Each structure stands twice: as structure tokens, then as C-alpha cells.
Amino acid sequence: MPFEASRLSWCVFHVVGTAGIGYGVDDVWSYGRMGVPLSFVISGFIVPLSMDLAGHKISGYFRFIARRMVRLEPPYFVTIAFILISGVALAHIPQLNTSHPPYTVTNVLLHIGYVNAFVGQPWLSGPFWTLAIEFQYYVVIGLLFPILVSSRTAGLAMLGGFAALSIVSTGYVEFLPPHLSVFGTGILTFMF
């Protein structure tokens, strides 16, 4: 139950960030900027740990990705629906002096699979980029996990590669490489 509550709080965080509710709420939620790197470190530790406990092999890659999607997608899609419905509803309240949100069908559909980052389309909610990074991490760790656990030397070499990619790719924040060293901190904890 606490884990489900934390997923609900992530949904609320994304909606509040999008809605610009204000009245002091934005100030409280602004501390979330510290939560993103922390959540990446936690994923860097927890995901390989759960893969190790499950005896993950490369042959189970697609099952691993499917299980990750089952955890990530439902709250993501609920949040998208809420953003779309509330945006249209708020546009019909004359006192708010707002217009229909500038969402297109293409933009909304690009959210499936987190494709927005790859084609330069805006997110319906700014914090969605973090979910795109998390999903990219799942794709990469699912493939590289066998190398990570094959030997400490191989795992450390892989983390060295992560660090190098983080350094040379700092301008691409909606893609995984700049964040690999943050995930790597959690992976290093898993290794030792």
C-alpha cells in the first residue's frame, strides 16, 4: 500500500506542476527538483537488485520490459487523461479567461513510448521527461545487466562508460546519457 501511495503522489506532483495551481502549493512542490536525481539513484539500485533476485537473463528481456511498463504506464496514462480532461474543462470556464490547451492528437499519441523526446515535441506535463529517462534506463539495463553481473571488472568498466557518456552528452537532458552517472551511483551500491 505505501508504494501505491507513492505512485499516486507522483501523479499529483505531475498534475500540480502542469496546472500551475499556485497558492503556495508550487513552493512546496518545488522541492521535487531534488527528488528526480534521488529517484534515479534509487532506480539504479533497486532495478538491478530485483533483476538479480529474479535471476534475469537476456532471454527474459521482453518480459522485463513488459513488467516495467505495467508499473509505469497506468499512472502515466491516468495523469495524461486528467491533464487533457482538466485542460478542456478549464477552457470552458469564462472567468478563467483561458483557451483550449494547444494539444494535438499527434502530440498526445507521441506520449506512448515516450517518443516526444526523440522528435522534439513538447510534453503535456513538464516532469514527464523524467519518465522518459526512466524508460530509457529500463531498456539499457535490461540489455546490459548480464554484463554488469558477469564480473566486478566488467561491471566497473560498464559504469566507467556510463560516466564518460554522462560527461560528453550534457546538452541532451531528455535522453539517458547525461543521467547515466546518477543511475550508476545506485548501480555501484548494488554491486558492493
C-alpha positions in Angstrom: 0.0 0.0 0.0 2.7 2.6 0.7 4.2 2.0 -2.7 0.8 2.6 -4.3 0.5 5.9 -2.3 3.9 7.0 -3.6 2.8 6.3 -7.2 -0.3 8.4 -6.6 1.9 11.2 -5.1 3.9 11.2 -8.3 0.7 11.6 -10.3 -0.3 14.5 -8.1 3.2 16.1 -8.5 2.9 15.9 -12.3 -0.6 17.4 -12.4 0.2 20.2 -9.9 3.3 21.0 -11.9 1.3 21.3 -15.0 -1.7 23.1 -13.7 0.3 25.9 -12.0 -2.1 25.8 -9.1 0.0 28.2 -7.0 -1.2 29.5 -3.7 1.9 28.2 -2.0 1.5 24.7 -3.4 4.1 25.3 -6.1 6.6 26.3 -3.5 6.2 23.1 -1.6 6.4 21.0 -4.8 9.5 22.9 -6.0 11.5 20.7 -3.6 10.7 17.9 -6.1 13.7 19.0 -8.2 15.8 17.2 -5.6 13.7 14.1 -5.9 14.5 13.4 -9.6 18.2 12.6 -9.1 17.4 10.7 -5.9 14.8 8.6 -7.7 17.3 7.9 -10.5 19.8 6.7 -7.8 17.2 4.5 -6.2 16.2 3.0 -9.6 19.9 2.4 -10.2 20.0 0.3 -7.1 16.5 -1.3 -6.9 16.1 -2.3 -10.6 19.4 -4.4 -10.8 18.7 -5.8 -7.3 15.2 -7.0 -8.4 16.7 -8.3 -11.7 19.3 -10.2 -9.7 16.8 -11.7 -7.3 14.7 -12.8 -10.2 17.6 -14.4 -12.0 17.3 -12.1 -15.0 18.8 -13.4 -18.2 18.9 -11.7 -21.6 16.3 -14.2 -22.8 13.8 -12.6 -20.3 14.4 -9.1 -21.7 11.0 -8.5 -23.2 9.2 -9.9 -20.1 11.3 -7.5 -18.0 10.3 -4.5 -20.2 6.7 -5.6 -20.1 6.7 -5.8 -16.3 8.3 -2.4 -16.1 5.7 -0.9 -18.4 2.9 -2.4 -16.3 4.3 -0.5 -13.3 5.0 2.8 -15.2 2.2 3.2 -17.7 -1.1 3.1 -15.7 -0.3 6.1 -13.6 1.2 7.9 -16.6 -1.9 7.3 -18.7 -4.2 8.4 -15.9 -2.2 11.6 -15.5 -2.4 12.2 -19.2 -6.2 11.7 -19.2 -6.5 14.1 -16.2 -4.4 16.7 -17.9 -6.4 16.5 -21.1 -9.8 16.5 -19.4 -9.0 19.3 -17.0 -7.4 21.4 -19.7 -10.6 21.2 -21.8 -12.8 21.7 -18.8 -10.9 24.8 -17.5 -11.0 26.3 -21.0 -14.9 26.3 -20.7 -14.9 28.4 -17.5 -15.2 32.0 -18.8 -13.9 33.6 -15.5 -10.5 31.9 -16.0 -10.0 33.6 -19.4 -8.2 30.6 -20.8 -8.3 28.9 -24.2 -8.2 25.3 -25.2 -4.8 23.7 -24.5 -2.6 23.5 -27.6 -2.5 19.7 -27.6 -2.7 17.9 -30.9 -3.6 14.3 -31.5 0.0 13.7 -32.8 1.5 15.2 -29.6 -0.7 13.1 -27.4 0.0 9.9 -29.3 3.7 10.6 -29.1 3.5 10.2 -25.4 3.0 6.4 -25.9 6.5 5.1 -25.7 7.9 8.5 -24.6 8.7 9.4 -28.2 8.3 13.1 -27.6 12.0 13.4 -26.6 13.1 11.9 -29.8 11.1 14.1 -32.2 11.2 17.4 -30.3 7.5 17.6 -29.3 6.5 19.2 -26.0 5.4 17.1 -23.1 1.8 17.5 -21.8 3.5 17.9 -18.4 7.0 19.1 -18.0 8.0 16.4 -15.5 7.2 13.7 -18.0 10.7 13.9 -19.3 11.8 12.0 -16.1 9.6 9.1 -17.0 11.1 9.0 -20.5 14.6 8.8 -18.9 13.4 6.0 -16.6 12.0 4.1 -19.5 15.3 4.5 -21.5 17.1 3.3 -18.4 14.9 0.1 -18.3 15.8 -0.6 -22.0 19.5 -0.2 -21.4 19.8 -2.0 -18.0 17.7 -4.9 -19.3 20.2 -5.4 -22.1 23.4 -4.7 -20.1 22.5 -6.5 -16.8 24.3 -9.7 -17.8 27.5 -7.8 -18.3 27.0 -6.0 -15.0 26.8 -9.2 -13.0 29.3 -11.2 -15.1 32.3 -9.8 -13.0 33.1 -6.8 -10.9 35.6 -5.7 -13.5 33.1 -5.8 -16.3 30.5 -4.0 -14.1 33.0 -1.3 -13.2 34.1 -0.9 -16.9 30.4 -0.5 -17.8 30.0 2.2 -15.1 33.1 3.9 -16.4 31.5 4.0 -19.8 28.3 5.4 -18.2 30.4 8.2 -16.5 32.1 9.0 -19.8 28.8 9.2 -21.6 27.4 11.5 -18.9 30.3 13.9 -19.3 30.2 14.1 -23.1 26.5 14.4 -23.5 25.5 17.1 -21.0 23.4 19.0 -23.5 20.8 16.3 -24.1 18.9 16.3 -20.8 15.8 14.5 -22.2 18.0 11.5 -23.1 19.5 8.9 -20.9 23.3 9.5 -21.4 23.6 12.7 -19.2 21.9 10.8 -16.3 23.8 7.6 -16.6 26.3 8.5 -13.8 23.4 9.2 -11.5 21.8 5.8 -12.2 25.4 4.5 -11.9 25.6 5.6 -8.3 22.8 3.3 -7.4 24.2 0.5 -9.6 27.6 0.9 -7.8 25.7 0.5 -4.5 24.1 -2.6 -5.8 27.4 -4.1 -6.9 29.0 -3.6 -3.4 
